[in-house]
Amino acid sequence: KGIKIHYLEDVAKQIGLRHKISGWIKARFATSYYRYSSGCVRADDPAVVLFTSGSEGKPKGVVLSHKNLMSNREQLAARVDFTSQDIVLNAMPMFHSFGLTAGSLLPVLSGIKTFFYPSPLHYRIIPELAYDINATIMFGTNTFLAGYARYAHPYDFYSIRYVFSGAEKLHEEIKRTWAEKFGVRIFEGYGATETSPVLAANTPMENKSGTVGQFLPAIESRLIKVPGVDVGGQLHVKGPNIMLGYYLHEKPGVLVRPSSECGEGWYDTGDIVDIDEDGYVSIKGRVKRFAKIGGEMVSLALVEVLAKKTWPESMHAAISIPDKQKGEMIILLTEQTEADRSDLQKMAKSMSLGEINIPRKVMHIKEIPLLATGKTNYPEVTNIASCQN
């Protein structure tokens, strides 16, 4: 009610010869047109407002400028050899920064033929589309890539040169499945909506398994020590792709500029990372995704890795809740039927992980709740665990 929907098919019918000639002239002399027209668009003007996934709390409105988006496009293009001969298949939604910048703006503004599909959840259809259009480049998350691998014929991805994975941790078994079944390497990257979004990425020339690659050009980084965390630190970044600011739920209409303890213009990612001597970045987990048990910091992401190693065919989510004895306790929710804590103990022993990394309780649920982006909906997971605890 009160909303008018404009269908692009209807808009297309209204575009006549006069519009086309005008558009061609404006495109041909774009610099002069925008410099002297009354509606001049500046590089630092807001271009889009995207919302964070809300996987850990209320979504925040992220204001990205034209400069932010175009900078990130150029940063990516500087590292990956896209050509006009490539064909991109993008099923990632445009409301997701990964789908907008990497999947849409990068190929379209680089003159690359791009095929858009409206939902990444159609696991049977997308592999067939890749085959039909001879796609050479794809984007996806671990969840979506696992779904495609489950239903695709080994020859569906015969033409693929690059598959880039982001938004969530890429599991080793998914990477191995794509390599063995399709002969395709998946290049894992890392970023955030606030950074337009890509900060680091593996590429064909610079690739290191188990990492998310090296930082893109023009990105400054600092690691701030976190008490209780021995390896790595909390990542703060600065660069031309860092957002203009936030629109927060509690401050409607007010643009909150990025800043951190490193100063103005710096963005605190909230992630614990380690950077090796070659500049490759390893994600250890989010600060909020650590539990403090008996004074020691335990990564909930590592608990999920342990569960995935134990039951590779199922989805898992680890959360922490207050505990009177040790400060916090870890609960694992899993889709694995008849999941037993003793199985986790055996796997932890084989991985040389201490007892502290084993969840206190293991709960079976029919389906792990996900957001539209494919990420785990941790607030909902916490609600489920609290109700059942």
Disulfide bonds with the S-S distance in Angstrom:
none
